[in-house]
């Protein structure tokens, strides 16, 4: 039995459009998260806020996921914001010079 890393996007406690991402963001978990998140963008009429404080580990796949979510939100005329970006993910975004593309909440 393999012990594959898990990641989940769960509704937050506040309002519609509020979510919490937790777990490992890598090349195994990101494709599943991307598929699972399609309904969020289709069904959600409000702006989207994603708290990243539960992300325990990430690589460039995690950054790709966030950037894809930004593109999907823009395509559907929705606002998306990320909060509590982990240092590891921020370092990858800074190294790739794409941090300005991520709408962050302080």
N, C-alpha and C positions, 0 to 999 in steps of 0.2 A: 504494500500500500504506500503510495507516494503522498507526501505532505506538501501539496501545492499551496503557494501563497494565496490568500483571499483578499478581496477588496469589495466594498459595498458602498453604494450611494443610497442613503436613507433620508426620508423626509425629516426636516428639522423640527424644532419645537414651536417656532414662531408662526409664521404665516405661510400661505400658499406660495410656492416658489422658493422656499427655504429648505436647503439640503445640507447634509453632512457626509463628506467622503471619508472613508476610513479604510485602513489596510495598506497593502503593498501595491504600488503602481509600477508594473513592469510589462514586458512583452507577453506574459501569460494572462495577466488580469485585465489589461487595458482593452483588448478587443471585446471582451464580454461586457465591460462597463459601457463601452461605446454603444453596443447593441441595446443594452438595458436602458440607457439614457434616452433613446429615441422618443419614447413616450413622454418624457419630461418636456421636451421641446415641442411636441405636437399638442399635448393636452394642457399645458400650462399657459394661462392667459396673462399672468403677471410676470414681472421681472424675476430673474433667477439669481439666487444668492447661494454660493457653495462654500461651506466652511471646510477648510483643508486640515484642521488641527488633528484629525484622526489618521492622517497619512503617516505611516510608520517608516516607509522607505519608498524611494522613487528613482527611476532612471529617465532617460530621454523619452521613453514611451509615455510616461506620465505627463511630461511637458507637451508632447504631441496631443494627448487627450485634451488638455486644457485649451490648447490652441484650436483644436477641432470644435470644441464647445463654443468658443468665441465666434468662430465662423458660422456655426449653425444658428446661434442666437441672432447674429447680424442678419443672416438670410431670412429670418422670420420676424425681423424688426422688434426683437426683444433685447433687453439689457441683461447682461450677465456680469456678476462680480464675484471675485474670489477673496476669501478672508483666511488669515493665518497660514500663509504659504510656508511650507517647511523650508529650512535653510538649504537643504540638499537640492530641492527643486528650484529654489531661487538662484542657486549657484549655476545650475545648468542653464536656466533662462538667461542669466547675465552673460555666461560664456558664449551662448549662441546669439547674444545681442537682441533677444526678443522680449525681454522684460517689459518694455514699453507697450507691447501688444496685449499684456495681461491686465485687465481692469481689476485692480486690487483695492480692497477696503482696509484701511489701517485699524 
